[in-house]
Amino acid sequence: MGARMRWSEHAIWWHVYPLGFTGAEREALPPSAPPVPRLAGLADWLDYLVELGCNGLALGPVFASETHGYDTLDHFRVDPRLGTEDDLLRLLDQASARGVRVLLDGVFNHVGRGFPHTSLLRRDPDADGGFATFEGHHRLVALDHDQPAVADYVTDVMTHWLARGIDGWRLDAAYAVPLPFWRTVTDRVRARFPEAWLVGEVIHGDYPAFVQQGGLDSVTQYELWKAVWSSLNDRNLFELAWALDRHNALLDAFVPQTFLGNHDVTRLASRLTDERHLAHALVILLTTAGVPSVYSGDEQAFRGIKEDREGGDDAVRPAFPSHPRDLAPHGLPLYRLHQLLIGLRRRHPWLVHARTTVATLTNTALTYTLTDPADARHTLAVALNLADAPADLALPHANWQPAAGDAEFAPDRVRLPAQGWAIATG
């Protein structure tokens, strides 16, 4: 396949919000309270994520904070609600023994109001408390990214934990941080850890600039996320087709991090107006180029609606049972579908870079092909039907062989049942 693929291009992440997942207290423990080793409980889920087909554990905030983890107080100390540094290092060792990479969540745009290094904060004499805040949140105080000392601090944090065995960083609210700051930090980090994978949370804006100017490896592909659920709900696959074309253009600059859910958004099973479309959404995610992640619980059709209020994230960040065997059985069919489609993606690793070409497009029907830009002999066809009647759709001429789903393939056609989907190899 040409040049050697980086480890990150083989990654499929299982994303966990630890404070919620482990049922931790909503607020920091009193200073006199002993740490609670809740991170140890995540070890029981490592085999689960491997059996799902994933090989990466993307952890939400694990550092000492005031409440939800994004109001950090000490980036060098594990939150006592989750345990100690030894508990985290033990989890890293247990993950490594299974071939599982670990990503940490770095909150470097802002900190909690009780952050002790006040000299690193951005002052605003007109603001309540004298410091600038993040998007108007009083308890989230902005770091001063114009200060060289802040770049030194962030670099020290990132290299500290990379030296202890993590494999990369998700950079929270990366869109709010100046690109020259990111470039300074990423250059320093890569000088010591060239294999580290750095992905920025970017909701909208110039995605490629964060890679080309900021030095990140990837950014979160919110454009595709929105297009998937919106086009399925509206039965408007033209929106999805536009987003797939846009996705092709992004691939010329970097490989985006793709997802159907995360700790900040309403769960897909609650977002979709028709749960039959969960399968269509998953097919899109796992056939489209990118580095995909699965938000823990989405593979079990968990529900949860994010609300714009204090505590409004709780429904999408629930506590999980202590062991996978205690999950409710109704989520098993979707779990099995994840296994099937992740397995298919593993058999076609070139999909991480694949370019998408739409063949047939109506409001409720879509066929597209995926081609390896390095070897045109590698190709897949995908067909989606959102209608409540069968669909007969055109495909480019090839010797199509069914790989997943329910359909009848001919050299230039595919016949799908109502609400059907299918994947074929060429």
VENBEL-V924698 format. One line per field, one symbol per residue. ss: DSSP state (2 for helix, 1 for strand, 0 for the rest). psi: psi as a letter, one per 30 degrees, with the letter a starting at -180 (. if undefined). burial: b if it has 16 or more other ideal C-beta (glycine too) atoms within 10 Angstrom, else e. A space follows every 50 residues. Layout:
ss->???
psi->???
burial->???
This chain:
ss->00000022220011110222200000000000000002222222222222 22000111100011100000011111110000002222222222222000 11111100011100000222101000000010110011111110000222 22222222222220000111100222002222222222222200001111 00000022222200000111022222222222220022222222222222 20000011100000000222200000222222222220001111100222 00000000000002220000000222002222222222222222222022 22201111111000111111110011111111111000001111000000 11111011110011110000111110
psi->gbkkkleffgkjkjkkjeeeeghllflklkffklkjiffeffeffeeeee ffflgkjjkakglkledgfgikejfgkkkfffbleeeeeeeeeeeefggk lkkljjjgelllfgkfifffljkjffljfgkkljhgjefjkkljffkefe eeeeeeeeeefefgflfakkjkhfffkkeeeeeeeeeeefeeiffkkjkk jjelaiefefeeefglellkifeeeeeeeeeeefhifeeeeeeeeeeeee ffeljljllflafflkkeffekfjfffeeeeeeeegfklljllkkkfefg hklkkkkilkgffefghlkllfkffgkkfffeeeeeeeeeeeeeeefiff ffgkkkkkekkaegkkkllkkjffjffjklkkkkjflgllkjkklkklik kkflajljklfglkjklkglllklk.
burial->eeeeeeebbebbbbbbbbbbbbebeeebeeeeeebbbbbbbbeebbebbb ebbbbbbbbbbbbbbbebbbbbbbbeebbbbbbbeebbbbbbebbeeeeb bbbbbbbbbbbbbbbeeeebbbeeeeeeeebbbbeeeebbbbbebeeeeb bebbbebbbebbeeebbbbbbbbbbbbebebbbbbbebbeeebeebbbbb bbeeeebbebbeebbbbbbbbbbbbebbbebbeeebbebbbebbeebbeb beebbbbbbbbbbbbbbbbbbbeeeebbbbbbbbbbbbbbbbbbbbbbbb bbebebeeeeeebbbbbbebeeebeebeeebeebbebbebbbebbeebeb bbbbbbbbbbeeebbbbbbbbbeeeeebbbbbbbbbbeeebebebeeeeb eebbbebebeeebbbbbebbbbbbbb
